[in-house]
Amino acid sequence: MSKTLQKKAASTSQSRLSQAVTPQSDVAHFGDDNPLVLDNGERLGSHTIAYQTYGTLNDDKSNVILVCHALTGDQHVASDNPVTGKSGWWTRMVGPGKPVDTDRFYVICVNVIGGCMGTTGPASQNPETGKPYGLEFPVITIGDMVRAQAQLLDHLGIASLFCVIGGSMGGMQVLEWAARYKERVFAAIPIACSARHTSQNIAFHEVGRQAVMADPDWCGGRYLEKGKNPHKGLAVARMAGHITYLSDEALQQKFGRNLQNRDAVTFGFDADFQVESYLRHQGMTFVERFDANSYLYMTRAMDYFDMAADHNGSLAEAFRDTETRFCVVSFTSDWLFPTEESRDIVQALNAVAANVSFVEIVSDKGHDAFLLDEPELNETISGFLGAAALKRGLVANRDGQA
Amino acid sequence: MSKTLQKKAASTSQSRLSQAVTPQSDVAHFGDDNPLVLDNGERLGSHTIAYQTYGTLNDDKSNVILVCHALTGDQHVASDNPVTGKSGWWTRMVGPGKPVDTDRFYVICVNVIGGCMGTTGPASQNPETGKPYGLEFPVITIGDMVRAQAQLLDHLGIASLFCVIGGSMGGMQVLEWAARYKERVFAAIPIACSARHTSQNIAFHEVGRQAVMADPDWCGGRYLEKGKNPHKGLAVARMAGHITYLSDEALQQKFGRNLQNRDAVTFGFDADFQVESYLRHQGMTFVERFDANSYLYMTRAMDYFDMAADHNGSLAEAFRDTETRFCVVSFTSDWLFPTEESRDIVQALNAVAANVSFVEIVSDKGHDAFLLDEPELNETISGFLGAAALKRGLVANRDGQA
């Protein structure tokens, strides 16, 4: 790494640590008198929830859209990320005049519990010890993430959501919202997700966790106290994960067997191929902005997700008597959460006569398609939200569109 | 790990180190006067090739079948492995009365150059330094593996092969044999392979290499001299690789979300799920039997494989004027080397009017199907070899079958 890059990385890492404790976000503090009761039975006393909002809350608070972020996402959905300095992760989708139109809707995005961008997580101080939680932080679930979001909404005096939307782990939260708080969700858009993690999903996550834990700088989870960072292990985890976010076709089209700044292979172990260089870069930039323990907790929460198991083996039961309007979205080339998984959700919704539309988008971009330029996704969400807003009696936006 | 298991692991590791230097196999030594000229331009002087044979060589030496092993395989194809004590890796396929019938054919399997079971590789002593080669070993290619095998056959006085067969990296060697030594190969059976590594293939290998190199016990490749073994990194590499060898369906059927010896999740990072326990076991047993540097070299050789690039961008050119009879085999659920890759090989062979049959076997077992119980694979190979033997004028086996 060049000196300039090293300096930038160090400054990003510093910024990451500071965001975990004193985030540049709105923050709600909850005391011991307002604990979060977790699925594992524990009570998380004093805790903090960091979030961002965009747009204006209308008078009857009926225009709220909750955006749920994915595994390594955060609350900075449509504004610059204070750690990386880059644009928010879903500016294609959320903003003035965008499908999730902040001229019309009041958008909230919450850093999930267990995260590392200001909401309490393993990098936060454990009040009982005065040291970072590390692995003393309780293992949380998708249900706990959603419960924390509901607690924040209560705190903000927002009784119901016009819509809850998210992709991947965000989609899991959408499903959990729709199942757990039926009366609070008018519309739901789960994208590129699943109602349970498969064996292969768990397997890839386990590889990532073992890569982190194999790094001696992980120090049994106590790296913050020791001034270390298991960046090599976390980078390997990210590299493995990143492959699963892209389709075989996308990798082949983008990189193929192209060489990186050279005319011939070097007969060595440098990054001869562009795809190697790309993956190494993904690994390196990720470790600057993300906490290794949070990565363990987020992946575990996804592994534990199994909505049918939580409802006597019947996914349909999770949604019985729902009046939420669903728009389920999948992508043809997503092999991490294949269309079949979305179809299972749709079938369960159909089995309880829910109002559901299902769109399988033809895309070669793989799982990450929901974050990328996919005009059909924008049209789908824009159309669904417009129609749902009409039903909800929300006034048209400034352009007079429904 | 229990004490018994630790003892066993230590003894297996010891056995691995001893097999790399003094293998329980037939061995051919080549001196500086008989170097192996490598694709990278270097000459590997004094070197050793370890191999196993099964069956009896007939008088005109026309009944030889060369079996090429895969990434982590070795020469012990049909007899007990001296490191693990387990059966050979392809006893389903090779042996008396098996599809590759050792009552009829003389089977040779060679530990590839760069390997760790007695053929010269990075764990071997570098005569120039008196220390293990480590990363001073030249980066080898699939072509180099095949050249070493040809050198051994010359040494044994075997001019031509009745058949060359192998799966995965073994299949790559089969293709290379058929292209490089057309006149020496009567029949060829490339299974579950490809004529070039894709971007995704390279990506997964790069993750594995980075996992090994991230382990401080790798010591820049000098772990043998330092009495260390980067077993944690290599285990992570193996875990990631292993997922790619199995299909999503196979994992789901075999493990699903079943818990490992418990009734409920533990809300922790133990191997709650069977698939986690299975992967960890795969990682642990692999590091006992395989050399970390060899893993780097084998994966690199596969990454570099691109037959079309070696023939002015035309895969068909690689096979022009071939008189070899080909049987190309793929498996429907193999996502590491999908059927499409085999189809490309078949199309190239068709373009030069080669004699080729193509069998896509319906299987849910993924890439590893070629090593597992797949009756259709056995029938395919048995039938193809029988017919080819007739054409070659080989006498029937003891049962009188053609």
Interface residues (C-beta under 8 A of the other chain):
Chain A: D39 N40 L135 P138 V139 R196 H197 T198 S199 Q200 I202 A203 F204 E206 V207 R209 Q210 A211 M213 A214 D215 P216 K232 G233 A235 V236 M239 A240 I243 D248 L251 Q252 K254 F255 G256 R257 V265 F267 G268 F269 A271 D272 F273 V275 E276 L279 R280 G283 L296 R300 D303 Y304 D306 A309 W335 P338
Chain B: D39 N40 L135 P138 V139 R196 H197 T198 S199 Q200 I202 A203 F204 E206 V207 R209 Q210 A211 M213 A214 D215 P216 K232 G233 A235 V236 M239 A240 I243 D248 L251 Q252 K254 F255 G256 R257 V265 F267 G268 F269 A271 D272 F273 V275 E276 L279 R280 G283 L296 R300 D303 Y304 D306 A309 W335 P338
